[in-house]
């Protein structure tokens, strides 16, 4: 079970539940972009679609109690209060004690290490707060910057699933990364 005290603080960032009243424009600024949405499940979204997604109570959940649930959190630069992206932690299996992480960021804020810093916070939630055994990250093989983020998080590439999914009108090759709790503990020790 996950019931963190929000906001979750890192060196430069705050991770907090999405705000359906105040986060629409910040999320729309990147969730409407073809280049950002190229490798993630949803297509570029209109402002109205972003608002609809934020209105969904599941999208604003602050806790995880059972498999299939997730927390989707805004990533805020502490110094400026600017929302630069969002991250997700999905609880995938109680039996296997596993989760998956994902993220999307505004390209105006690329290159500052925010994805890595917020990813570390998600791994800490998964391994320390939820006592999970394993966390995965799944990306499109063409998403080289995302692979670099997962490697910086200490995740290892485990599988390449060649043309395993018909995704947005073409066959997509998936690369799976993972890290175990024991590996995570060695990186933070």
C-alpha positions as protocol buffer text, in pm:
chain_id: "A"
residue {
  index: 1
  type: UNK
  ca { x: 0 y: 0 z: 0 }
}
residue {
  index: 2
  type: UNK
  ca { x: 123 y: 349 z: -81 }
}
residue {
  index: 3
  type: UNK
  ca { x: 4 y: 657 z: 108 }
}
residue {
  index: 4
  type: UNK
  ca { x: 282 y: 914 z: 81 }
}
residue {
  index: 5
  type: UNK
  ca { x: 286 y: 1254 z: 242 }
}
residue {
  index: 6
  type: UNK
  ca { x: 266 y: 1507 z: -39 }
}
residue {
  index: 7
  type: UNK
  ca { x: 448 y: 1679 z: -181 }
}
residue {
  index: 8
  type: UNK
  ca { x: 730 y: 1429 z: -225 }
}
residue {
  index: 9
  type: UNK
  ca { x: 1047 y: 1634 z: -213 }
}
residue {
  index: 10
  type: UNK
  ca { x: 1370 y: 1578 z: -401 }
}
residue {
  index: 11
  type: UNK
  ca { x: 1671 y: 1807 z: -421 }
}
residue {
  index: 12
  type: UNK
  ca { x: 1510 y: 2039 z: -679 }
}
residue {
  index: 13
  type: UNK
  ca { x: 1160 y: 1904 z: -733 }
}
residue {
  index: 14
  type: UNK
  ca { x: 822 y: 1849 z: -572 }
}
residue {
  index: 15
  type: UNK
  ca { x: 604 y: 1559 z: -684 }
}
residue {
  index: 16
  type: UNK
  ca { x: 239 y: 1609 z: -602 }
}
residue {
  index: 17
  type: UNK
  ca { x: -102 y: 1489 z: -718 }
}
residue {
  index: 18
  type: UNK
  ca { x: -227 y: 1648 z: -1038 }
}
residue {
  index: 19
  type: UNK
  ca { x: -449 y: 1952 z: -982 }
}
residue {
  index: 20
  type: UNK
  ca { x: -753 y: 1950 z: -1216 }
}
residue {
  index: 21
  type: UNK
  ca { x: -805 y: 2323 z: -1176 }
}
residue {
  index: 22
  type: UNK
  ca { x: -452 y: 2456 z: -1209 }
}
residue {
  index: 23
  type: UNK
  ca { x: -246 y: 2203 z: -1410 }
}
residue {
  index: 24
  type: UNK
  ca { x: -441 y: 2202 z: -1737 }
}
residue {
  index: 25
  type: UNK
  ca { x: -231 y: 2459 z: -1924 }
}
residue {
  index: 26
  type: UNK
  ca { x: 104 y: 2323 z: -1801 }
}
residue {
  index: 27
  type: UNK
  ca { x: 16 y: 1967 z: -1902 }
}
residue {
  index: 28
  type: UNK
  ca { x: -141 y: 2077 z: -2231 }
}
residue {
  index: 29
  type: UNK
  ca { x: 182 y: 2258 z: -2320 }
}
residue {
  index: 30
  type: UNK
  ca { x: 352 y: 1920 z: -2374 }
}
residue {
  index: 31
  type: UNK
  ca { x: 72 y: 1663 z: -2391 }
}
residue {
  index: 32
  type: UNK
  ca { x: -50 y: 1837 z: -2708 }
}
residue {
  index: 33
  type: UNK
  ca { x: 283 y: 1787 z: -2886 }
}
residue {
  index: 34
  type: UNK
  ca { x: 337 y: 1514 z: -3143 }
}
residue {
  index: 35
  type: UNK
  ca { x: 706 y: 1480 z: -3049 }
}
residue {
  index: 36
  type: UNK
  ca { x: 620 y: 1422 z: -2681 }
}
residue {
  index: 37
  type: UNK
  ca { x: 333 y: 1180 z: -2753 }
}
residue {
  index: 38
  type: UNK
  ca { x: 514 y: 980 z: -3020 }
}
residue {
  index: 39
  type: UNK
  ca { x: 610 y: 695 z: -2784 }
}
residue {
  index: 40
  type: UNK
  ca { x: 344 y: 716 z: -2515 }
}
residue {
  index: 41
  type: UNK
  ca { x: -3 y: 558 z: -2526 }
}
residue {
  index: 42
  type: UNK
  ca { x: -214 y: 866 z: -2583 }
}
residue {
  index: 43
  type: UNK
  ca { x: -213 y: 1086 z: -2895 }
}
residue {
  index: 44
  type: UNK
  ca { x: -157 y: 1463 z: -2876 }
}
residue {
  index: 45
  type: UNK
  ca { x: -439 y: 1603 z: -2665 }
}
residue {
  index: 46
  type: UNK
  ca { x: -649 y: 1915 z: -2695 }
}
residue {
  index: 47
  type: UNK
  ca { x: -684 y: 2140 z: -2392 }
}
residue {
  index: 48
  type: UNK
  ca { x: -1034 y: 1999 z: -2341 }
}
residue {
  index: 49
  type: UNK
  ca { x: -901 y: 1642 z: -2347 }
}
residue {
  index: 50
  type: UNK
  ca { x: -635 y: 1728 z: -2090 }
}
residue {
  index: 51
  type: UNK
  ca { x: -907 y: 1878 z: -1870 }
}
residue {
  index: 52
  type: UNK
  ca { x: -1121 y: 1563 z: -1911 }
}
residue {
  index: 53
  type: UNK
  ca { x: -828 y: 1339 z: -1814 }
}
residue {
  index: 54
  type: UNK
  ca { x: -757 y: 1553 z: -1508 }
}
residue {
  index: 55
  type: UNK
  ca { x: -1124 y: 1534 z: -1408 }
}
residue {
  index: 56
  type: UNK
  ca { x: -1097 y: 1152 z: -1387 }
}
residue {
  index: 57
  type: UNK
  ca { x: -1068 y: 1062 z: -1015 }
}
residue {
  index: 58
  type: UNK
  ca { x: -835 y: 770 z: -1101 }
}
residue {
  index: 59
  type: UNK
  ca { x: -589 y: 1016 z: -1257 }
}
residue {
  index: 60
  type: UNK
  ca { x: -584 y: 1215 z: -932 }
}
residue {
  index: 61
  type: UNK
  ca { x: -548 y: 920 z: -697 }
}
residue {
  index: 62
  type: UNK
  ca { x: -307 y: 989 z: -413 }
}
residue {
  index: 63
  type: UNK
  ca { x: -274 y: 630 z: -291 }
}
residue {
  index: 64
  type: UNK
  ca { x: -220 y: 280 z: -423 }
}
residue {
  index: 65
  type: UNK
  ca { x: -400 y: -1 z: -244 }
}
residue {
  index: 66
  type: UNK
  ca { x: -417 y: -284 z: -499 }
}
residue {
  index: 67
  type: UNK
  ca { x: -274 y: -397 z: -832 }
}
residue {
  index: 68
  type: UNK
  ca { x: -395 y: -198 z: -1130 }
}
residue {
  index: 69
  type: UNK
  ca { x: -397 y: 127 z: -937 }
}
residue {
  index: 70
  type: UNK
  ca { x: -148 y: 406 z: -996 }
}
residue {
  index: 71
  type: UNK
  ca { x: -38 y: 749 z: -885 }
}
residue {
  index: 72
  type: UNK
  ca { x: 14 y: 1006 z: -1159 }
}
residue {
  index: 73
  type: UNK
  ca { x: 204 y: 1301 z: -1016 }
}
residue {
  index: 74
  type: UNK
  ca { x: 293 y: 1648 z: -1137 }
}
residue {
  index: 75
  type: UNK
  ca { x: 665 y: 1726 z: -1138 }
}
residue {
  index: 76
  type: UNK
  ca { x: 716 y: 2081 z: -1010 }
}
residue {
  index: 77
  type: UNK
  ca { x: 1043 y: 2274 z: -998 }
}
residue {
  index: 78
  type: UNK
  ca { x: 1065 y: 2373 z: -635 }
}
residue {
  index: 79
  type: UNK
  ca { x: 1235 y: 2709 z: -696 }
}
residue {
  index: 80
  type: UNK
  ca { x: 984 y: 2839 z: -953 }
}
residue {
  index: 81
  type: UNK
  ca { x: 666 y: 2638 z: -895 }
}
residue {
  index: 82
  type: UNK
  ca { x: 666 y: 2543 z: -1265 }
}
residue {
  index: 83
  type: UNK
  ca { x: 508 y: 2212 z: -1367 }
}
residue {
  index: 84
  type: UNK
  ca { x: 764 y: 2058 z: -1605 }
}
residue {
  index: 85
  type: UNK
  ca { x: 618 y: 1709 z: -1649 }
}
residue {
  index: 86
  type: UNK
  ca { x: 434 y: 1423 z: -1493 }
}
residue {
  index: 87
  type: UNK
  ca { x: 533 y: 1077 z: -1373 }
}
residue {
  index: 88
  type: UNK
  ca { x: 340 y: 760 z: -1307 }
}
residue {
  index: 89
  type: UNK
  ca { x: 390 y: 460 z: -1078 }
}
residue {
  index: 90
  type: UNK
  ca { x: 163 y: 166 z: -1165 }
}
residue {
  index: 91
  type: UNK
  ca { x: 125 y: -124 z: -923 }
}
residue {
  index: 92
  type: UNK
  ca { x: 117 y: -426 z: -1154 }
}
residue {
  index: 93
  type: UNK
  ca { x: 123 y: -735 z: -929 }
}
residue {
  index: 94
  type: UNK
  ca { x: 86 y: -809 z: -558 }
}
residue {
  index: 95
  type: UNK
  ca { x: 198 y: -1168 z: -602 }
}
residue {
  index: 96
  type: UNK
  ca { x: 518 y: -1070 z: -780 }
}
residue {
  index: 97
  type: UNK
  ca { x: 553 y: -736 z: -596 }
}
residue {
  index: 98
  type: UNK
  ca { x: 609 y: -542 z: -917 }
}
residue {
  index: 99
  type: UNK
  ca { x: 540 y: -198 z: -1058 }
}
residue {
  index: 100
  type: UNK
  ca { x: 606 y: 3 z: -1371 }
}
residue {
  index: 101
  type: UNK
  ca { x: 722 y: 361 z: -1402 }
}
residue {
  index: 102
  type: UNK
  ca { x: 661 y: 613 z: -1679 }
}
residue {
  index: 103
  type: UNK
  ca { x: 708 y: 982 z: -1744 }
}
residue {
  index: 104
  type: UNK
  ca { x: 647 y: 1267 z: -1986 }
}
residue {
  index: 105
  type: UNK
  ca { x: 814 y: 1609 z: -1978 }
}
residue {
  index: 106
  type: UNK
  ca { x: 783 y: 1941 z: -2149 }
}
residue {
  index: 107
  type: UNK
  ca { x: 1070 y: 1969 z: -2403 }
}
residue {
  index: 108
  type: UNK
  ca { x: 1130 y: 2326 z: -2283 }
}
residue {
  index: 109
  type: UNK
  ca { x: 1271 y: 2164 z: -1968 }
}
residue {
  index: 110
  type: UNK
  ca { x: 1473 y: 1878 z: -2121 }
}
residue {
  index: 111
  type: UNK
  ca { x: 1837 y: 1847 z: -2028 }
}
residue {
  index: 112
  type: UNK
  ca { x: 1808 y: 1941 z: -1661 }
}
residue {
  index: 113
  type: UNK
  ca { x: 1790 y: 1589 z: -1516 }
}
residue {
  index: 114
  type: UNK
  ca { x: 1430 y: 1626 z: -1401 }
}
residue {
  index: 115
  type: UNK
  ca { x: 1323 y: 1288 z: -1542 }
}
residue {
  index: 116
  type: UNK
  ca { x: 1607 y: 1111 z: -1364 }
}
residue {
  index: 117
  type: UNK
  ca { x: 1550 y: 1296 z: -1037 }
}
residue {
  index: 118
  type: UNK
  ca { x: 1177 y: 1229 z: -1034 }
}
residue {
  index: 119
  type: UNK
  ca { x: 1235 y: 868 z: -1147 }
}
residue {
  index: 120
  type: UNK
  ca { x: 1458 y: 815 z: -842 }
}
residue {
  index: 121
  type: UNK
  ca { x: 1174 y: 940 z: -624 }
}
residue {
  index: 122
  type: UNK
  ca { x: 935 y: 688 z: -785 }
}
residue {
  index: 123
  type: UNK
  ca { x: 1182 y: 405 z: -726 }
}
residue {
  index: 124
  type: UNK
  ca { x: 1215 y: 511 z: -364 }
}
residue {
  index: 125
  type: UNK
  ca { x: 835 y: 497 z: -328 }
}
residue {
  index: 126
  type: UNK
  ca { x: 824 y: 154 z: -490 }
}
residue {
  index: 127
  type: UNK
  ca { x: 1107 y: -5 z: -295 }
}
residue {
  index: 128
  type: UNK
  ca { x: 1098 y: 174 z: 38 }
}
residue {
  index: 129
  type: UNK
  ca { x: 731 y: 264 z: 86 }
}
residue {
  index: 130
  type: UNK
  ca { x: 566 y: -27 z: -98 }
}
residue {
  index: 131
  type: UNK
  ca { x: 836 y: -290 z: -33 }
}
residue {
  index: 132
  type: UNK
  ca { x: 822 y: -406 z: -395 }
}
residue {
  index: 133
  type: UNK
  ca { x: 1066 y: -656 z: -546 }
}
residue {
  index: 134
  type: UNK
  ca { x: 1096 y: -528 z: -901 }
}
residue {
  index: 135
  type: UNK
  ca { x: 1018 y: -218 z: -1110 }
}
residue {
  index: 136
  type: UNK
  ca { x: 1014 y: -204 z: -1488 }
}
residue {
  index: 137
  type: UNK
  ca { x: 1020 y: 65 z: -1753 }
}
residue {
  index: 138
  type: UNK
  ca { x: 904 y: -9 z: -2109 }
}
residue {
  index: 139
  type: UNK
  ca { x: 1002 y: 213 z: -2400 }
}
residue {
  index: 140
  type: UNK
  ca { x: 1007 y: 222 z: -2778 }
}
residue {
  index: 141
  type: UNK
  ca { x: 1350 y: 127 z: -2913 }
}
residue {
  index: 142
  type: UNK
  ca { x: 1368 y: 461 z: -3097 }
}
residue {
  index: 143
  type: UNK
  ca { x: 1330 y: 659 z: -2775 }
}
residue {
  index: 144
  type: UNK
  ca { x: 1703 y: 681 z: -2703 }
}
residue {
  index: 145
  type: UNK
  ca { x: 1679 y: 967 z: -2447 }
}
residue {
  index: 146
  type: UNK
  ca { x: 1430 y: 765 z: -2239 }
}
residue {
  index: 147
  type: UNK
  ca { x: 1663 y: 464 z: -2246 }
}
residue {
  index: 148
  type: UNK
  ca { x: 1937 y: 691 z: -2110 }
}
residue {
  index: 149
  type: UNK
  ca { x: 1709 y: 801 z: -1824 }
}
residue {
  index: 150
  type: UNK
  ca { x: 1632 y: 440 z: -1729 }
}
residue {
  index: 151
  type: UNK
  ca { x: 2002 y: 350 z: -1736 }
}
residue {
  index: 152
  type: UNK
  ca { x: 2083 y: 650 z: -1513 }
}
residue {
  index: 153
  type: UNK
  ca { x: 1825 y: 516 z: -1270 }
}
residue {
  index: 154
  type: UNK
  ca { x: 2028 y: 194 z: -1248 }
}
residue {
  index: 155
  type: UNK
  ca { x: 1786 y: -9 z: -1455 }
}
residue {
  index: 156
  type: UNK
  ca { x: 1924 y: -275 z: -1684 }
}
residue {
  index: 157
  type: UNK
  ca { x: 1798 y: -358 z: -2031 }
}
residue {
  index: 158
  type: UNK
  ca { x: 1641 y: -702 z: -2016 }
}
residue {
  index: 159
  type: UNK
  ca { x: 1450 y: -759 z: -2338 }
}
residue {
  index: 160
  type: UNK
  ca { x: 1397 y: -635 z: -2690 }
}
residue {
  index: 161
  type: UNK
  ca { x: 1054 y: -736 z: -2819 }
}
residue {
  index: 162
  type: UNK
  ca { x: 1083 y: -689 z: -3194 }
}
residue {
  index: 163
  type: UNK
  ca { x: 771 y: -547 z: -3358 }
}
residue {
  index: 164
  type: UNK
  ca { x: 562 y: -680 z: -3071 }
}
residue {
  index: 165
  type: UNK
  ca { x: 287 y: -419 z: -3084 }
}
residue {
  index: 166
  type: UNK
  ca { x: 89 y: -236 z: -3350 }
}
residue {
  index: 167
  type: UNK
  ca { x: 122 y: 114 z: -3208 }
}
residue {
  index: 168
  type: UNK
  ca { x: -5 y: 435 z: -3366 }
}
residue {
  index: 169
  type: UNK
  ca { x: -20 y: 288 z: -3714 }
}
residue {
  index: 170
  type: UNK
  ca { x: 310 y: 100 z: -3721 }
}
residue {
  index: 171
  type: UNK
  ca { x: 489 y: -193 z: -3564 }
}
residue {
  index: 172
  type: UNK
  ca { x: 677 y: -91 z: -3253 }
}
residue {
  index: 173
  type: UNK
  ca { x: 979 y: -261 z: -3100 }
}
residue {
  index: 174
  type: UNK
  ca { x: 966 y: -248 z: -2721 }
}
residue {
  index: 175
  type: UNK
  ca { x: 1271 y: -241 z: -2495 }
}
residue {
  index: 176
  type: UNK
  ca { x: 1216 y: -351 z: -2136 }
}
residue {
  index: 177
  type: UNK
  ca { x: 1431 y: -229 z: -1848 }
}
residue {
  index: 178
  type: UNK
  ca { x: 1412 y: -340 z: -1485 }
}
residue {
  index: 179
  type: UNK
  ca { x: 1569 y: -299 z: -1145 }
}
residue {
  index: 180
  type: UNK
  ca { x: 1533 y: -519 z: -838 }
}
residue {
  index: 181
  type: UNK
  ca { x: 1500 y: -394 z: -482 }
}
residue {
  index: 182
  type: UNK
  ca { x: 1840 y: -546 z: -399 }
}
residue {
  index: 183
  type: UNK
  ca { x: 1999 y: -355 z: -688 }
}
residue {
  index: 184
  type: UNK
  ca { x: 1825 y: -34 z: -582 }
}
residue {
  index: 185
  type: UNK
  ca { x: 1954 y: -69 z: -226 }
}
residue {
  index: 186
  type: UNK
  ca { x: 2312 y: -99 z: -359 }
}
residue {
  index: 187
  type: UNK
  ca { x: 2272 y: 223 z: -561 }
}
residue {
  index: 188
  type: UNK
  ca { x: 2148 y: 426 z: -263 }
}
residue {
  index: 189
  type: UNK
  ca { x: 2386 y: 277 z: -4 }
}
